[in-house]
Amino acid sequence: MRRNVHAYARASRLSAEKVEKMYTSGAKGADPVWRRVVRPAQARVLRGLWAAAGRLDPDRSGALVGALFAALGPRTADHRRLLANLRIVRPSADPVELERLARASWRQFGRVVGEYPHLARLAAEPGRVELVDRFGLARAAAGRPAMLVGAHLANWELSAAVAARAGVPMTVVHAPRADPRVQALLERQRTALGCRFLAKEAGPHALLEELRAGRSIGLLLDQRHDGGEWVRFFGRPASVPIAPAAIAARLGVPFVPARVERLAGARFRLTVEPPIEPLRTGDPRARARDMMQRLYALFEAWIAERPEEWLCIKRRWPDLAKAKWRERLATDGRFPGDTEPPSDGPGGLDRHRPLP
């Protein structure tokens, strides 16, 4: 395990001590025995699964692992959360339709897992990824960085991989897996993407360093962020991080939505949209929240069109049955266009100068 911790620390620009603390804090005396037994088994199963999938072509490996996930996923506790999320996305769907969508979502997730050994081939092989570039990745390849922001749709890993293949220096921000053994396996597969990786725990200053070095940033921003601010998402309040949008607005870095769609089998379309421009006036935090609201409006349209392609097995919306969320909404339930809080002021995100 210690070898995995040090490898992840090098890849994510964190100290080994910080990475080890991430994995062990709260675990001693708290982790159930079954979890300490199951996690090593999960890593062994994943290693064997990827070894077998690597011997097949991307279409067959994705189809086989997809079928496996479609069979096993509905038997897990995550299935209830998946159904709850899909019920919000498709409120008019009856139970039969929701179950069909959920099984299709598990199949899609399995396809992504089965495609990991083939990421380099998927990004490089002609005809595998159709690129629709409405932004102009050439400017990012020339050293004028951008933030490519997307959601966990289709095979989301391909967004950064295709940009890197187009000559864009990419750094991908990610959250580490709970088990360092699984994280090490993922890092090994992700080397095929041709990107650097930055742990989200490294903070906004590490993000700024990458941008100032001329590197573009890849982020997936569709998952819940409990310390964030509110936007509307499928008509419900959703907590989102605003720091990436605030940094992009202050530095003049294009905030570029990117969508991956599965066309058939292991063939995809990557659409790089025009950047979301910040408002010209207003409080820096209000401008960042407005950018995130517009990004989430895109996410909502994309997900509504193909809900089975969205990875949503974790709780995305706050549980308003819990008092803490009701209280937070009552005291801080502002949305873009409502009365905004004061700016960050000296020392906040608004102190950074635009990039040249």
C-alpha positions as CSV (number, residue, x, y, z in Angstrom):
1,M,0.0,0.0,0.0
2,R,2.8,2.4,0.9
3,R,4.2,2.0,-2.7
4,N,0.8,3.0,-4.1
5,V,0.7,6.0,-1.8
6,H,4.1,7.3,-3.0
7,A,3.2,6.7,-6.7
8,Y,0.0,8.6,-6.3
9,A,1.7,11.4,-4.5
10,R,4.2,11.9,-7.4
11,A,1.4,11.9,-10.0
12,S,-0.8,14.3,-8.1
13,R,1.7,16.8,-6.8
14,L,0.9,16.1,-3.2
15,S,3.2,15.1,-0.4
16,A,3.3,11.4,0.5
17,E,2.2,12.4,4.1
18,K,-0.8,14.3,2.8
19,V,-1.8,11.4,0.5
20,E,-1.4,8.8,3.3
21,K,-3.5,11.0,5.6
22,M,-6.2,11.2,2.9
23,Y,-6.4,7.4,2.9
24,T,-6.1,6.7,6.6
25,S,-7.8,9.6,8.3
26,G,-10.8,8.3,10.2
27,A,-10.1,4.8,9.1
28,K,-8.4,3.4,12.2
29,G,-11.0,1.9,14.4
30,A,-13.8,3.1,12.1
31,D,-13.5,1.1,8.9
32,P,-15.6,-2.1,9.1
33,V,-13.8,-5.4,8.8
34,W,-15.7,-6.3,5.7
35,R,-14.4,-3.2,3.9
36,R,-10.8,-4.0,4.8
37,V,-11.4,-7.4,3.3
38,V,-13.4,-6.3,0.3
39,R,-11.2,-3.5,-0.9
40,P,-8.1,-5.6,-1.7
41,A,-10.4,-8.1,-3.5
42,Q,-11.9,-5.3,-5.6
43,A,-8.4,-4.3,-6.7
44,R,-7.6,-7.9,-7.6
45,V,-10.8,-8.3,-9.6
46,L,-10.2,-5.0,-11.4
47,R,-6.7,-6.0,-12.3
48,G,-7.9,-9.3,-13.7
49,L,-10.8,-7.7,-15.5
50,W,-8.5,-5.2,-17.3
51,A,-6.0,-7.9,-18.1
52,A,-8.8,-9.9,-19.9
53,A,-10.3,-6.8,-21.5
54,G,-7.0,-5.7,-22.9
55,R,-6.8,-8.9,-25.0
56,L,-10.0,-8.0,-26.8
57,D,-10.8,-5.1,-29.1
58,P,-12.5,-2.0,-27.6
59,D,-15.9,-2.9,-28.9
60,R,-16.0,-6.4,-27.5
61,S,-14.3,-5.6,-24.2
62,G,-16.8,-2.7,-23.6
63,A,-19.8,-4.9,-24.6
64,L,-18.8,-7.8,-22.3
65,V,-18.0,-5.7,-19.2
66,G,-21.1,-3.6,-19.9
67,A,-23.2,-6.8,-19.9
68,L,-21.6,-7.8,-16.6
69,F,-22.4,-4.4,-15.0
70,A,-25.9,-4.5,-16.3
71,A,-26.4,-7.9,-14.6
72,L,-24.7,-7.0,-11.3
73,G,-25.3,-3.3,-10.8
74,P,-29.1,-3.6,-10.0
75,R,-28.2,-5.9,-7.1
76,T,-26.1,-3.3,-5.3
77,A,-27.1,-0.6,-2.9
78,D,-26.0,2.0,-5.5
79,H,-29.0,1.0,-7.6
80,R,-31.4,2.8,-5.3
81,R,-29.5,6.1,-5.6
82,L,-29.3,5.7,-9.4
83,L,-33.1,5.2,-9.6
84,A,-33.6,8.2,-7.3
85,N,-31.4,10.4,-9.5
86,L,-33.1,9.2,-12.7
87,R,-36.5,9.9,-11.2
88,I,-35.5,13.6,-11.0
89,V,-34.1,13.6,-14.5
90,R,-37.2,11.8,-15.9
91,P,-40.1,12.6,-13.5
92,S,-42.7,11.4,-16.0
93,A,-41.2,8.0,-16.4
94,D,-43.0,5.0,-14.9
95,P,-41.2,2.4,-12.7
96,V,-40.6,0.1,-15.7
97,E,-39.0,2.9,-17.8
98,L,-36.9,4.0,-14.8
99,E,-35.6,0.4,-14.4
100,R,-34.8,0.2,-18.1
101,L,-32.9,3.5,-17.9
102,A,-31.0,2.3,-14.8
103,R,-29.9,-0.9,-16.4
104,A,-28.8,1.0,-19.5
105,S,-26.8,3.3,-17.2
106,W,-25.1,0.4,-15.5
107,R,-24.3,-1.1,-19.0
108,Q,-22.8,2.3,-20.1
109,F,-20.7,2.4,-16.9
110,G,-19.5,-1.1,-17.6
111,R,-18.5,-0.1,-21.1
112,V,-16.4,2.7,-19.8
113,V,-14.6,0.3,-17.4
114,G,-14.1,-2.2,-20.1
115,E,-12.6,0.5,-22.4
116,Y,-9.9,1.6,-20.0
117,P,-7.2,-0.7,-21.4
118,H,-7.9,0.8,-24.9
119,L,-7.9,4.6,-24.1
120,A,-4.8,5.3,-26.2
121,R,-6.3,3.4,-29.2
122,L,-9.7,5.1,-28.8
123,A,-8.1,8.6,-28.8
124,A,-5.7,7.9,-31.7
125,E,-7.5,5.5,-34.1
126,P,-9.2,7.2,-37.0
127,G,-12.9,7.0,-36.9
128,R,-13.1,6.3,-33.1
129,V,-13.8,9.8,-32.0
130,E,-15.6,12.4,-34.1
131,L,-14.3,15.9,-33.1
132,V,-16.7,18.8,-33.4
133,D,-14.6,21.8,-32.4
134,R,-16.7,24.9,-32.0
135,F,-14.1,26.6,-29.8
136,G,-10.8,26.2,-31.6
137,L,-8.4,23.9,-29.8
138,A,-5.6,25.2,-31.9
139,R,-5.4,28.3,-29.7
140,A,-4.9,26.1,-26.6
141,A,-2.3,24.0,-28.4
142,A,-0.5,27.3,-29.1
143,G,-0.1,27.9,-25.4
144,R,-3.2,30.0,-24.7
145,P,-4.7,27.8,-22.0
146,A,-8.4,27.0,-21.5
147,M,-10.5,25.2,-19.0
148,L,-12.3,22.2,-20.6
149,V,-15.3,21.5,-18.3
150,G,-17.6,18.5,-18.7
151,A,-19.7,15.9,-17.0
152,H,-19.4,12.1,-16.5
153,L,-21.1,11.3,-19.8
154,A,-20.3,8.4,-22.2
155,N,-16.6,7.8,-21.9
156,W,-15.6,11.1,-20.2
157,E,-11.9,10.2,-20.2
158,L,-11.7,10.8,-23.9
159,S,-12.2,14.6,-23.7
160,A,-8.7,15.3,-22.3
161,A,-7.2,12.5,-24.3
162,V,-8.4,13.9,-27.7
163,A,-7.3,17.4,-26.7
164,A,-3.9,16.2,-25.7
165,R,-3.6,14.3,-29.1
166,A,-4.5,17.7,-30.8
167,G,-1.4,19.2,-29.1
168,V,-3.0,20.8,-26.1
169,P,-0.9,20.6,-23.0
170,M,-3.5,19.2,-20.5
171,T,-3.7,18.8,-16.8
172,V,-6.7,16.9,-15.5
173,V,-8.1,17.6,-12.0
174,H,-9.4,14.5,-10.3
175,A,-10.5,13.0,-7.0
176,P,-8.6,10.0,-5.7
177,R,-10.3,6.7,-5.1
178,A,-10.8,5.6,-1.5
179,D,-8.5,2.6,-2.0
180,P,-4.9,3.4,-3.1
181,R,-4.7,0.0,-4.8
182,V,-7.5,0.9,-7.1
183,Q,-6.1,4.4,-7.6
184,A,-2.8,3.0,-8.6
185,L,-4.5,0.8,-11.2
186,L,-6.4,3.8,-12.6
187,E,-3.3,5.9,-12.8
188,R,-1.6,3.2,-14.8
189,Q,-4.5,3.1,-17.3
190,R,-4.7,6.9,-17.5
191,T,-1.1,7.3,-18.6
192,A,-2.5,6.6,-22.0
193,L,-4.3,9.9,-22.0
194,G,-1.1,11.9,-22.4
195,C,-2.0,14.4,-19.6
196,R,-0.7,15.5,-16.3
197,F,-2.9,14.9,-13.2
198,L,-3.7,17.1,-10.3
199,A,-5.5,16.0,-7.2
200,K,-8.4,18.3,-6.3
201,E,-6.9,18.5,-2.8
202,A,-3.9,20.4,-4.3
203,G,-6.2,23.5,-4.3
204,P,-6.7,26.6,-6.5
205,H,-3.1,27.7,-6.3
206,A,-1.8,24.6,-8.0
207,L,-4.5,25.2,-10.7
208,L,-3.2,28.7,-11.2
209,E,0.4,27.4,-11.6
210,E,-0.7,25.1,-14.3
211,L,-2.6,27.8,-16.2
212,R,0.3,30.3,-15.9
213,A,2.6,27.6,-17.3
214,G,0.4,27.5,-20.4
215,R,-1.3,24.3,-19.6
216,S,-5.1,23.8,-20.1
217,I,-7.2,22.3,-17.4
218,G,-9.7,19.5,-17.6
219,L,-12.4,19.2,-15.0
220,L,-15.6,17.2,-14.5
221,L,-18.0,19.4,-12.5
222,D,-21.3,17.5,-12.5
223,Q,-20.9,15.8,-9.1
224,R,-22.1,17.1,-5.8
225,H,-19.9,19.6,-3.9
226,D,-21.2,20.0,-0.4
227,G,-19.1,23.2,0.3
228,G,-20.3,24.9,-2.9
229,E,-23.0,27.4,-3.8
230,W,-26.4,26.8,-5.3
231,V,-27.6,26.5,-8.9
232,R,-30.8,25.1,-10.3
233,F,-30.4,21.6,-11.8
234,F,-33.5,19.9,-13.2
235,G,-35.5,22.4,-11.1
236,R,-33.9,21.5,-7.8
237,P,-31.1,23.2,-5.8
238,A,-27.7,21.6,-6.4
239,S,-24.5,22.6,-4.6
240,V,-21.6,23.3,-7.0
241,P,-18.0,24.6,-6.8
242,I,-17.5,28.1,-8.2
243,A,-13.7,28.4,-7.8
244,P,-12.9,27.1,-11.3
245,A,-15.3,29.6,-12.9
246,A,-14.0,32.4,-10.7
247,I,-10.4,31.7,-11.7
248,A,-11.3,31.5,-15.4
249,A,-13.2,34.8,-15.2
250,R,-10.5,36.6,-13.4
251,L,-7.6,35.4,-15.5
252,G,-9.5,35.7,-18.8
253,V,-9.2,31.9,-19.4
254,P,-11.9,30.5,-21.7
255,F,-14.4,28.3,-19.8
256,V,-15.2,25.7,-22.4
257,P,-17.9,23.1,-22.1
258,A,-17.0,19.7,-23.6
259,R,-19.4,16.9,-24.2
260,V,-18.7,13.2,-25.0
261,E,-21.4,11.1,-26.7
262,R,-21.4,7.4,-27.5
263,L,-22.4,6.9,-31.1
264,A,-22.2,3.1,-31.4
265,G,-20.1,0.6,-29.6
266,A,-16.7,2.1,-28.9
267,R,-17.2,5.1,-31.2
268,F,-17.8,8.6,-29.9
269,R,-18.4,12.2,-30.6
270,L,-16.6,15.0,-28.7
271,T,-18.2,18.4,-29.0
272,V,-16.1,21.3,-27.7
273,E,-18.5,24.2,-27.3
274,P,-17.9,28.0,-27.5
275,P,-16.7,29.3,-24.1
276,I,-19.1,30.5,-21.5
277,E,-18.3,34.2,-21.2
278,P,-18.5,35.9,-17.7
279,L,-20.8,38.8,-17.2
280,R,-19.1,42.2,-17.8
281,T,-20.2,43.6,-14.5
282,G,-21.1,42.4,-11.0
283,D,-19.5,40.9,-8.0
284,P,-16.8,38.3,-8.9
285,R,-18.7,35.6,-7.0
286,A,-21.9,36.4,-8.7
287,R,-20.2,36.2,-12.1
288,A,-18.8,32.8,-11.3
289,R,-22.1,31.5,-10.0
290,D,-23.8,32.7,-13.2
291,M,-21.2,30.9,-15.3
292,M,-21.8,27.7,-13.3
293,Q,-25.6,28.1,-13.8
294,R,-25.2,28.3,-17.5
295,L,-22.9,25.3,-17.5
296,Y,-25.4,23.3,-15.6
297,A,-28.1,24.4,-18.0
298,L,-26.0,22.6,-20.7
299,F,-25.5,19.6,-18.5
300,E,-29.2,19.4,-18.0
301,A,-29.9,19.5,-21.7
302,W,-27.3,16.9,-22.4
303,I,-28.4,14.5,-19.7
304,A,-32.1,14.9,-20.6
305,E,-31.3,13.9,-24.1
306,R,-29.3,10.8,-23.1
307,P,-29.9,10.0,-19.4
308,E,-28.4,6.5,-19.6
309,E,-25.0,8.0,-20.5
310,W,-24.7,9.9,-17.3
311,L,-22.8,8.3,-14.4
312,C,-25.0,9.2,-11.4
313,I,-24.8,6.3,-8.9
314,K,-24.0,8.8,-6.0
315,R,-26.5,11.2,-4.4
316,R,-26.4,14.3,-6.6
317,W,-29.0,16.5,-5.0
318,P,-29.2,17.4,-1.2
319,D,-31.6,15.4,0.9
320,L,-34.0,18.1,1.9
321,A,-35.4,15.7,4.6
322,K,-32.3,16.5,6.6
323,A,-32.3,19.6,8.8
324,K,-28.8,20.7,7.8
325,W,-29.8,21.1,4.2
326,R,-33.1,22.8,4.9
327,E,-31.2,25.3,7.2
328,R,-28.5,25.9,4.7
329,L,-31.1,26.6,1.9
330,A,-33.0,28.9,4.3
331,T,-29.8,31.0,5.1
332,D,-27.9,30.7,1.8
333,G,-30.4,29.7,-0.8
334,R,-29.4,32.3,-3.4
335,F,-29.4,31.6,-7.1
336,P,-27.9,33.6,-9.9
337,G,-29.9,36.8,-10.2
338,D,-30.8,36.9,-6.5
339,T,-29.1,39.2,-4.0
340,E,-25.5,38.3,-3.9
341,P,-22.9,38.1,-1.1
342,P,-20.0,40.6,-1.0
343,S,-16.9,39.9,-3.0
344,D,-14.0,37.9,-1.8
345,G,-12.1,41.1,-1.3
346,P,-8.3,41.3,-0.7
347,G,-6.7,37.9,-0.6
348,G,-9.6,36.2,-2.4
349,L,-9.9,34.8,-5.9
350,D,-10.3,38.3,-7.4
351,R,-6.8,39.3,-6.6
352,H,-5.2,37.4,-9.5
353,R,-4.3,39.2,-12.7
354,P,-5.4,38.1,-16.1
355,L,-3.1,35.9,-18.1
356,P,-1.3,37.7,-21.0
